[in-house]
Amino acid sequence: MKWIGPTISLILVLQLSLDCYAQYKNDLARKDLYGNVKSMEQWIYIMQSHDTSVEFDSLLSHSLTHFNDKGFIEELARYDKNELLSIEKFTYDSAYNLLESNEYNTDGSLFLHITYKLDRYGFVNEMIFDRSLQKHYDHSRNLIDMEFERYYRELYSRIAYVNDHMGNIIEEEYFRPDGSSSHKLMHDYDYRGNLTETKFYNNNGRNSWKRIYKYKRNSVPFQSKLFISNRLAMISDFAYEFDREGNWMRKTEIRTLEDNILTQDLEDGSILIIRKFTYY
């Protein structure tokens, strides 16, 4: 199977990271959402063709996020092929500082617990994952024997963040349960706080790839370039459709691969993200 990016599930990694770069006053601002959003449902599709009018080829991700009237995430539902997979609930203190989140299976049993730590400015600088229950399940949430525990030994159990004075995450490092580093991401921004570059470093400190983003006048990129081992590997062009509040409802990424050995495992189709909003 071809990569969908330079690392496994890079699309989801970058999507989540783009949401986490700036830790603003609430989650709506952090996700660059406008208006009093109540919920956001999102579908991410892999398209094997550049013709995005064709039938969807593969549903990569499906989620439904609920916000409270203060703009903070209360609940995140994840789906597998449109079937509910889990529900994650978030806990805050009286000042809406994020304390913890708990992800539950559809039967109500706890799957994953995450604890958040804050720096002196109130920005998240550490996430700690308790995977003691998670290791008993496979990817479809079926109970399995203990042999699968070896897989979870390689998963990160802690993420350490370094933030700038604006709350933008400039460094995030992922650690395995034994304390060793799994990988690290470094981020750069322009004067408006837009992400301009992400660099990925493997566990031996080598810069494996980087992605550079270009903007016009708004806060959504119109193009990105992916470099692997300092050689251009892929150019992505983005197109958007917006609703009346100014939130994009449809985002298309058209990928063009360079003709070199570094791109042989990259997916050269398109990525389509569809979002549906409700408002208070």
N, C-alpha and C positions, 0 to 999 in steps of 0.2 A: 504493500500500500504506500502511495506517495505521501510525503509530508504535506500538511496544509500550511506549513510555515517552517522556519529554520529549527524549531523545537516542537516536540509533541504538543498538540493543541495550542499552538501559538496564537491562533485567532482568539481563543478564550482568554489566554494569558494577557494579550494586549488589550482586549476589551475591558477586562477587569482592572488592569493597570491604568488605563486611560480614565477610568472612574475614580481611581484612588490617588492620582497625582496630586491634586490640590484638595486639602482638607479645609473646606470653607465653613461658613456659619451653619449650614445644614446640608442634608444630602441632596436636595434639589439643586442648590448652588454647586455642590461638588460634581454633580452629573451634568451641569450646564443645562438645566431644565428651567423653563419659563412658565409663569402662571402658577396657580395653586393646584398642582398635580395631586391627584388622589391615588392613581394607580398607573403602572406602565407594564404592559405585556410585550414581550420581545421574543422574536423568532430569528435565528441565524441559520441560513441555508448555504450549502456548498453547491455551486452551479458548475457543471462540467463544460459549459459553453459561455461565451461572452454575450450571448443573446439572453438577457434576463427576462424576456417575455415567455420563454419556454417553461414547461412544467418543472417544478422544483425537483432537484435530483436527490438531495440529502438534507434532512433536518439535523443540524449539528447541536443546536441548543434551543431550549424553550423555557422561559421563566416569566413569573408574574410578581411584580414588586408593589407593595402597598405602603403609602406614605401617610403619616398623620398630618393634622392641620398645621403643624409647626414645620413641616418639610423634612421630617426625619423618617427613615425606613422603620416600619414596624414589623413587617413580615415579608419574606421572600419565598415564593413557591417555585420549586424546580420540577420539570416534567421530563419524562423519557418517552419519546414518540407519542406525545400528547396525553400520556398517562401520568398522573401525579406521582412524583418520586419522593419528595420530601418537602417539609416546611421549616424554614429557619426564622426564629423569633429573636428580636434584639431588645436588650435592656439598657436603659440610660439612668443616670442620676438626675437630681432635680434641675441641674443646669444643662441637661441633655449631653453630657459627656458619655460616650459609649463605654459600657462596662463589660458586657459579655453578650454572646449569642449562642443559642442552642438550636441545633438542627434535628428535626424529628422525622422518623419514618411515618408512613401512612397509617400504621397501627397505633401511633402515639408514642412509641418507644424512642428513647434518645439515641441519636446516631453520632453526633459530633458536638463537642463543647469548645468554644473559643473564648479566651480571656484577652482583654485589651488593656494595654498600659499606655499612659499619656506622659508627654514631656511637660515641662513647667509652663508651656504656653497653651496646653490643652490639646495638642496634636497627638494623634496615635503614633507611638514610636516602637511598639512591640505587639505582636499577636502570638498567643501561645495556644497550640492545638492539642486537645486531649483526644487521642485516637483510640483509647482503650476499648471502646465499644465498636468503633468503626471497623476495626480489623476483623470482626466476625462476619462481615458482609462482603459480597462481591459488588461489581459495578452496577448490577441491577437490583441491589438491596436484598439478595437472597442469602439466607444464613449458610455459612460454609464451615469447613473444618479449620483447624488452627494452622494448616500449611500456608494459608493465604497471608498469615502474619508476616512472612518474609518479605512480601511485597510492600507492606506498610513500613518496614524498617528503612526503606529508601525514600519514603515520603518526608517532606519537611514537617517539623513539629513546632517550628518557631520562625517568625519573620521579624527582623530588626529593621527599623526605618530611621533615616536621617532626613529631617525637614529643614527647609530654609525658613526665613523669618515670615514668609507669606503662607506657610503651611504646605508648600509644594514639596513632594517627596523627591529628593535628589539622589537617594540611594536606598535600595532595599535588598537585604541579604537573607537567603533562605537556609535554614539549618536542619539537619537530620536529627533524629532522636539521640544519637550518640554525641551530638554537639559539633560534628563536622559540618563544614559548609557545603551546601548542595550547588548553589549558583548565586549570582548577584546581578542586579540591574542598576544602571546609572542613568539619570535623566537630566536633560537640559531644557530650558524654557526661554521664550522671548520676553520682552519687557511687559507684555500683556498677560503673561502667565500661561501662554499656549505651549504645549509640549513640542519641542523642536527635534529632539534626538533621544533615542533609547539605545543603550549599549548592554549587551549580554556577556557576562563573564562566567566561564565554567568553574568547576571546583579547584582547578589548579591556577586560577587567576588569569587565564587566557581569554582575550576578547574574541568570542566566536562570531558574533554578528552585531550589526547596528542597523537601526532604522531611522531615517531622517524624514521629518514632516514639513510640508510647505503649506502656508496659509495665504489667504487674500485679506479681506477686511474683517471677516467674522472669526469665530472661535472653532470652526470645523475645518480640518485639513482638506485640501483639494488633491494632494498628491503625496506619496511617500516613496522613498527609495530604500531598498533592502540591500545591505552589503554583507557578504559572507567572506571571512578571511580578507577583508579590505578590498574585495572585488565586487562590483555591482552585479547583483544576482536577479533583482526583480524591481519593476516599477509598478506601483499601484495608483490608479486614478479613481477618485471618489466623486460620486454624484448623489444629490440629496433631494428629497421632497419634504416640504415643511407644512405644518398645520397653522392655523390662525394665531396661535400663541407664540409661534416662532420655534417650536420644537420639531426636529426632523422626524418624519414618520417612516421614511424609506431611505436606506443608504446602500449604494451599490459600489463595490470595489472591483474594478476591472484590472486583472493582473497581466503584465507582460513580462515574460522571462527572457533573460539574456541567454545567448547561445554559448554556454560554457559548462564545464563539468560540475560546477557548484550548484547548478539548477536542476540536475537530473532527478532529484527527489522532491522537488517543489511542485505544488499543485498550481496549474496555470489557468484554471477556470476563473470563476467570479465568486465573490462573497456577497450575499444579499442579506441585509438586516432589516426587518420590519418591526415597527413599534406602534402600539395602540395605546392611547391615553384616555383616562377619565379625569375629570376635574371637580373640585369642590364647588 
